[in-house]
Amino acid sequence: MKADEGFIGFAPQAVDDFMNGATSAANCSLKMLLKDNYCRLQFESDVSLDDTSPTAIASLKQEAEQITKTDPYKQLIERVSSILKK
């Protein structure tokens, strides 16, 4: 943001910062509560989760298929499985 943008330039960034702050606070709280049993799966997507069109749903399904083939995802599933077996 440039110094001369004023409130209008500041507002969109502030909303993002507040939303990220809430996510970070929830993440931190859950880590403290669940300790080693806390698992989080998060990924970036170009598809808006508000878009329920058939094209968007198909794109999300395709992204999910790709994610399930990655090593971090497989490791997370193994970890969750071991937690649930306890």
Beta strands, then each sheet from edge to edge (+ up, - down):
end
